[in-house]
Amino acid sequence: MSKIAIIHHSGSGKTKMLAEAVAEGVRGVVGAEVIELAIDSKKIVDGRYKDEAVFAALATADAIIFGSPTYMGMVSGQFKTFADATAGIWFGQGWKNKLAAGFTTSGSPSGDKQGTLQYLVTLASQHGMIWVSLGEMNGIYAGHPEATAINRLGSFTGVMSQVAPTPEGRPTEGDFATGRALGRRVAELAAKLS
Ligand SMILES: Cc1cc2nc3c(=O)[nH]c(=O)nc-3n(C[C@H](O)[C@H](O)[C@H](O)COP(=O)(O)O)c2cc1C
């Protein structure tokens, strides 16, 4: 049995939708348990994030998948307060050798969201974690229409989704499939390593 934690922040629910797809992918792997966690803005006081229950749950995970919207070309401020709150764990290398992976949503097709995924790689590397790439080819190359193509944005570092910044905006079916693929891949690799 391997435990895969998914921790995300979502301001208006778009990244949360993608987090649910990643969780679905994890659940599709026999023997994988998913721990779904969200960064609650109310737990940020005077700029500092504190949530003992979240960190206790993350400590039990074999893999942690990080998710954040792209805000101003990077992770959201809320996600960053979470990352800053891991400094004590970093000091003791408490997450060393756990698997890590990531996903992000943005409003614009580019939106500079590579910066978000690169930051997640840096965070994972500081913790001595093992970064898991997406491992999916761009489905458009195989002739699939953009709406249903897996990894339509050609992001190999992690999952990228572009979502219209309107109340109805949601990731494409292909983006959801891409999220499920990442969850599945991390869960399968965690099973191999356990
Ligand atoms: C403060 C702020 C900054 C944003 N910066 C960017 C950006 O740099 N690039 C972009 O494409 N979209 C940007 N957006 C749009 C969000 O990335 C997009 O709406 C995202 O899907 C929101 O996800 P959420 O509902 O999980 O918060 C920004 C939105 C906000 C509120």
PDBQT file of the ligand as one rigid body, heavy atoms in Angstrom, charges set to zero:
ROOT
HETATM    1  C1  LIG A 201      -3.557  37.331  -8.612  1.00  0.00    +0.000 C 
HETATM    2  C2  LIG A 201      -3.697  36.569  -9.897  1.00  0.00    +0.000 A 
HETATM    3  C3  LIG A 201      -2.612  36.494 -10.744  1.00  0.00    +0.000 A 
HETATM    4  C4  LIG A 201      -2.709  35.771 -11.925  1.00  0.00    +0.000 A 
HETATM    5  N1  LIG A 201      -1.602  35.666 -12.727  1.00  0.00    +0.000 NA
HETATM    6  C5  LIG A 201      -1.677  34.953 -13.858  1.00  0.00    +0.000 A 
HETATM    7  C6  LIG A 201      -0.525  34.789 -14.677  1.00  0.00    +0.000 A 
HETATM    8  O1  LIG A 201       0.580  35.216 -14.373  1.00  0.00    +0.000 OA
HETATM    9  N2  LIG A 201      -0.679  34.102 -15.833  1.00  0.00    +0.000 N 
HETATM   10  C7  LIG A 201      -1.893  33.603 -16.234  1.00  0.00    +0.000 A 
HETATM   11  O2  LIG A 201      -1.986  33.022 -17.311  1.00  0.00    +0.000 OA
HETATM   12  N3  LIG A 201      -2.982  33.694 -15.448  1.00  0.00    +0.000 NA
HETATM   13  C8  LIG A 201      -2.904  34.354 -14.273  1.00  0.00    +0.000 A 
HETATM   14  N4  LIG A 201      -3.994  34.426 -13.456  1.00  0.00    +0.000 N 
HETATM   15  C9  LIG A 201      -5.192  33.631 -13.788  1.00  0.00    +0.000 C 
HETATM   16  C10 LIG A 201      -5.166  32.307 -13.028  1.00  0.00    +0.000 C 
HETATM   17  O3  LIG A 201      -3.935  31.631 -13.214  1.00  0.00    +0.000 OA
HETATM   18  C11 LIG A 201      -6.251  31.355 -13.512  1.00  0.00    +0.000 C 
HETATM   19  O4  LIG A 201      -7.504  31.997 -13.464  1.00  0.00    +0.000 OA
HETATM   20  C12 LIG A 201      -6.253  30.091 -12.682  1.00  0.00    +0.000 C 
HETATM   21  O5  LIG A 201      -6.888  29.072 -13.404  1.00  0.00    +0.000 OA
HETATM   22  C13 LIG A 201      -6.931  30.294 -11.345  1.00  0.00    +0.000 C 
HETATM   23  O6  LIG A 201      -6.885  29.101 -10.629  1.00  0.00    +0.000 OA
HETATM   24  P1  LIG A 201      -7.650  28.941  -9.241  1.00  0.00    +0.000 P 
HETATM   25  O7  LIG A 201      -9.122  29.068  -9.520  1.00  0.00    +0.000 OA
HETATM   26  O8  LIG A 201      -7.296  27.582  -8.777  1.00  0.00    +0.000 OA
HETATM   27  O9  LIG A 201      -7.139  30.016  -8.336  1.00  0.00    +0.000 OA
HETATM   28  C14 LIG A 201      -3.922  35.137 -12.276  1.00  0.00    +0.000 A 
HETATM   29  C15 LIG A 201      -5.016  35.233 -11.422  1.00  0.00    +0.000 A 
HETATM   30  C16 LIG A 201      -4.904  35.935 -10.236  1.00  0.00    +0.000 A 
HETATM   31  C17 LIG A 201      -6.102  35.993  -9.298  1.00  0.00    +0.000 C 
ENDROOT
TORSDOF 0
